[in-house]
Amino acid sequence: MKKDHTDCPFCKGREYDWVWDNKVCDEHNVCCECGIKRKDLQEGVVAWGTSKGVFLCDTCNKKMQQEAIDKYNSPDDQEEYGDTPICPYCGTKYAIDCDEGLYEDGVTELTCGTCDKEFKCDTYVSINYTCTKKKD
């Protein structure tokens, strides 16, 4: 079903409500990276409602993943990163999510949200104490 320009936020000069704005006309329903129109798309859509536009096509997503890997190009298979988990393939830094098991000693398998590669994260928990005299 072709959508006209009547309610399209782009045609009206409004900011795109990327959450679920389904009133985008066919002319503006394009990949935010390459500009291919949704109706001409041969592959799937990776992300709807991106911060830059309507959707991200699978081809552009794979290209962006490879660019992130090529840009980082870490020579080592394993690196010590300190207090922040970092993808060893593309260098994406992660906020620690307690649901992922990163607050316990052990190995956790993660999938990078940027390059989609799987990697292992070794967690070593250390507890330190500071003691002071109690004042009367």
N, C-alpha and C positions, 0 to 999 in steps of 0.2 A: 504494500500500500504506500503510495507516494504521499509524502507529507509536504504541505505547502509552506509558504513563508509567513503565514498569518501569525503563528505563535512561536516561531523560531527566535530564541534569544539573541543569536548572532545577527539575524536580519533586523531585529529591533534595536540593536546596539546595546543590549544588556549583557551583563556578565553571565557566563554559562554556569548554571547550577549543576556542577558535576556529580552531585549525589545521585539523582535519578531524573534528570531533565530529558524526557522522551519526546519533546516537541521540536527537536532539531530537524530542519528540512533536509532533503536529500543532498543539496548542494553543500551543506555544512556538516553532514554526518560523515566525517573523514578521520583517518588515522592522524593522531597528533604529531607523528614524526614524518611520515612520507606523504601524507595527504591523499592516499587512495580512498576513494569513496566506498562506503559500506556496501553499496549495491554491486560494486565491481570486485569485491574481496573474494579471493579464491580459497583462503585459509581461514583459520579461526581467529577470534578476538581474544587477546590475553587479558586485557583490563578494560573495563567500561568505566567511564567517568574519571578519566585521569585528571590530574591537576592542570594539564595543558590543553585538554580538549575532550572530545567525545569518546574516543577509544584508542587503544594501542593494538596494532595488528601483530600477529605471531612473527612475521618476518622481521619487523622492526625490533621486537622484543629480543629475538635471537641475536640480531646484529648488535644491540646495545649490551647484551650479556657478553658477547665476545670482545667488544671494545673495552668493557670493564676489566676483563681478564687480561687482555693485551696491555692495557695501560698500567696495571699493577705489576704484572710480570715478576712476581717474587721468585728469586732463584732457589729458595729453600723450601723443602717439603714441610718443615716444621719450624716455627719461630715462637719465641717467648714474647707474649704481648702484655704481660702485667695484669692490670685489673679490667681489661676490656677484651672480650672475644672478638677476633677479627678473622674474616674469611681468608683462608690461605690462597685462594684462587684469584680473588678480585680486590681484596682489601677492605671490604665493607665492614664497618664497625657495628657491633650489636649492643643494644641495651640489654641488660640481664633480665630475663623473664623467669620468675620463680617456678612457673609451670614447666619449664624446660629442664629442670634438674640441675641448673648451674649453681646452686647454692650448696651442693653436696659434693664430697670427694667422689671422683669417678670419671668415666668417659661418657659423653653424651654425643649422639649423632645428630647433626643439624643439617638443614638444607638452606643454602643462602637465598635470600629473597631477591638479590640482585642478579647473580649469575646462574642460579638454580643448580649449583653443584653441591654435592653432599660432602661433608667433612666431619672429622671427629674433634671434639673439644674436651681436652683433659682439664679437669677442675681440681685444684688443690686448695682446700679451705684451711686458713690459718687464723687462730684466735689469739689475740694479744690482750694483756691486762695491764692496767695502770692502777696502782693502789696508793692511797694517801691516808694520812692519819685523820681520824675523826676528831673534830674540834669539840671540846666540852661546852 
